[in-house]
Amino acid sequence: MNFRQLEAFRHVIVTGTTKEAARRMFVTQPAISRLINALEEELGFALFNRLKGRLQPSRAGMRFYEAVEQNFLGLERLDQTAARIRRSEPRELKIACTPALSATLLPVAIRALRVHYPTIMINVDTVIVPDLLERLQQMRVDLAVTLAFPPITGIEVEPLLETENYCAMPISHPLASKDVITPEDLVGIPLLKPLPTGPLTWEEEEQILQKAGAEPRYVTAYHTSHTGYAMIAQDLCIGLMEPFAAQHWRNEVTLRPFRPRLKLTYALAYPSPQIQTKPIYEFREAIREAFKNWTFPS
């Protein structure tokens, strides 16, 4: 068997005539017949029944065609893959993102990316920081949008934005009447405690409260911002929270500045070295623009 024989057989099955098969292969009808005859001789069974000069697929021929078609589909997929490689067009973009950003800024950046790449598959992996770092180190994602972290070998970090934690509370809470919240305001009030996540421990929050003589009364510990905001919305406690996820709880929760400031730095991270592609470049630009245009609580 050779490829030309299989190609001739497939074209005859698909088109129904040797004439059309010959046209598609740019050969003569007798050449198609010779290729089919040679293939049958190799196989040891008839692919077609000859009826008054016409070829009708035999039962064995149709069984063989199923296997041939599967292989040709595989070849077509290889051809499509080669075309994407020639165009430097990756099949997918893998992004890891912390939960608060994945539900706020990330969709904004992806929408901007879609203008240039409407068909690319975008895989979003929503994880807390330790799992995000693991994916970067193992090169399981192309990029990550996250809170900044200390230097780690094999990971490049680009700062995107510096903001701060806000004091989040139910809209009806007595402290909502204040313009700025201080540690002294939190004495005796049930508080949220952020659980440590790898290199980010939030120890600074506890130190600021203790230094002001306001021993924190933590009643609930949480991993993700949406869990924390849900607790606050139920009037179970208040907490010092990142501001992004707050938009989903604006009907139940309000934010106030906290002093002294608790700084937060957000960053774009990616494995080093990274193969730079146009979609990766465009996404980096889109997420920078999303951070730049975000409206924070005043």
N, C-alpha and C positions, 0 to 999 in steps of 0.2 A: 504494500500500500504506500502511496505517496500523497502529498497534500493536494496536488492537482486532481487526482482521481476523486478524493473526498469532496473537493470543491465542486467538481462537475456533478457528482451524485446529489449533493445538497441543492444545487441550482435547479436540477431537473425536478426534484421533489417540490421545491418551493414554487417554481414557475409553472410546472405541469407539462412543459415541452422542451425538447432538445434545442429547438430553434431559439427560444428565449434564453435558455441556459448558455447557448453559444454566443448570443449577443452580449450577455453580461460578462462573459469571460474573454471576449474579443478573439474567438476562434470560430472554426467552421462547425457545422452540425456533425459531419463525419468524425471530426476530432473529439467531440463530446461522446459519440457512440463508442469510439475506440477506448476512451478513458473509462467509461462505464463497464465495457466488456473486460478490460484488464482488471478492474477492481473486483468484478464478480469471480474472475479466475483466481485471484489472490484469496478471496474469502471462501470460496468453495460452495457458494449457494447463489441463487438468482435473486437480484435486487428488484427486478421488474418482471412482470408478465407481458409478453409481446402479443398484442391483439391488433391485427390488421395494421401493422406498422406503427402502432402507438405503444408507448410505455405506460404500464399501470403498475404502481408499487405493489410488490408482493407483501405478504404478512411478515416474512423475514426481513424484507427491505425496510418496512416501517419500524420494526424493532431496532434495526441497525441505525436508522435515521435518528431515533431518539438519542442514541449515544453520540452520534456525530454532531447533532445540534447543540448538545450540552458543551461539547468541546469548542464549537465555534462561538458560542456565547462567551466562553472563557477568553477566547482570542479577542473578541470585540471589547471585552472589559479591559484587557491588556492594552489594546489600541487606545481606548479612552484615557487610561491612566497615563500612557506615553504622551498623549496630547496635553494633559494637564501639566505634566512635568515640563514639556516644551514651553508652555505658557507661564511656568513658575506659579501654577495655581494649586495650592494644597487642597486636599479633599475636605479637611476640617480644621477648625481652630479650637484648641482645648484651653479653657480658662478656669482657673480656680479663684474663688472669691469668698470673702467672709459673708456671713448671712445678712448683716445689715446692708452692705453695699450691693449684694446680689439682688435685693428687692427694691433698690433705689437708683443708684448711679449706673450700675452695670447695664440695665435695659436701655438707658439713654444712649450709652456708648455703642451698644449693639445696633440700635436703630440707625445711628449715623454710619456704622460700618456697612449695613445692608444696602445703603445707597450705591456703594461701589462693588459689593459682593453679595448680590441677592440670592445666590444659590449655595453658598458655602455652608456646610454643616458646622454649627457652633455648639460645642459641648460645654455646659456650665457645671462645674463641680462646686457645690456650696458646702464649705467645711470651716471648722474653727482653725485658728492659726497653726497649732502643731501638725494637724493633718495636711494643711496647705504646704507647710515647709517640707514635709515628707514627699509630697507629690513633685515639688520643684526639684529636690535632690535626686529623685529617681527619674527625672525628666519625663514624667507622665502627663505634664501640662506644658503648654507653650508660654503662658503668662499667668500671673496672679495679681489680684487687686486686694490689698490687705492693709492692716495696721503695720507700721514699720517695725522692724526687729533688728537686734544687734547683727553685726556682720557674720555671715556663715559662708564657709568655703563652697564654691560652686554655684552661688546664687548672686546675681546682680540686683541691686536695688536702686530705683529712681524715686526720690521724694516727689509727691504730688501735691500735698496740701497739709498745712498745720492748722488745726482747730483746737477745740477744747471740750471737756466734759461739761454738761449742763445739769442742773438739778431738775429732775423730772418728777412731777407730782400730779395727782388728780386735779382737774380743773377746780373742784370745790374745796381743795385743801386750804387751810388757813394761811400757809406760807405763800400761796399764789398771789396774795395782795402785796408782796414785797417785790421790789425791782431787782435786788441782788440777794443771793443766799450766802451765808457765811457758816463756818463750822459751828459757831455758837447756836445758830438756828436749829441745828440737827440734834441737839442734846435730848435724849430720851425718846426720839422719834424712831419708829421701826424703819430699818434701812435694808436695801438690797446689797448683797456682797458679791462682786464678780469673782467667779472661780478662776484660779490660776490656769493659764493656757500657755504652756511652754515658756518661751523667753519673756512673755508679757504677764506680769504678776499683779499689777495695780497696787503694789505695796505703798506707792506714794499717796494714794487716797487715804489709807488708814493712818499713815504717818502725819498727814496734815491735820486730820481730825484729832488725833491724840495730842499733837503739839499744842493745839488750841484748847486742850482740856476737855474736849468733847468726845469722851469714850464712845465709839460707835455701837449702836444697838442693832446688830445685824440679825435679821429674822428669816431671810431667804437668800440662798445662793443660786446663781444662774450662770449658764455658759453663753447664751446668745441674747442679743439685744431684744429681739422680739419676745422672748420669754420674759425678760425683765420688764418691758413695757406692758405686757399683758398683766403681770402682777400689780404694777402701779395702777393700771386702768381699773382694777378691781378694788382699789383703795386698801390694798394689803400692806403697802409700804411706799416709800419714795426712794429715789436713788440718783447717784451721779452717773449720767448716761451719755454715750455718744449721741450726736444729734440726728444722724441720718434716718434711722428707723422711726423717728418720732412722727414723720409725716403720715404713717399708717395708723397712728393713734391720736391724731389731732383733735378728734371729737371728745376724747376722754382724758387726755393728758396734756399738760402745759409745761413749758420749759422756762427756767430762769437761770441767768448767769450765776456761776459759783466763783467766789473769791476766797482764797487765792486760786489762780487758774490751775487747772489740771490739763496739761497740754496733750494733744493727740496728734500723731503724724501718720498720714496715710501714704502708701507707696505702691509703685508698680514693681513687681519682682519677676525675674525670669532666669532660667538656667543659664549658666555660663560654661562654655561659649554657646551662643544661640545662632542658628541659621536664620538670618533675617529675610523674611518674605514680605511681599507687599501687604497682604492682609494683617500680618503682625504689626508692621509699621503703621498702617491705617488705624488699627485698634488702639495702639499706643497714643496716637494723636487724638482719637475720639474720646478716650477716657480722660486725658488731660483736659480737653475742652469741657467735658461733663463736670469735672471737679471745679473748673474755673467759673462756670456759670451757675453753680449750685447756690441757692439762696438759703442762708443760715438764719436761725432765730436772732432777732435784734435785742 
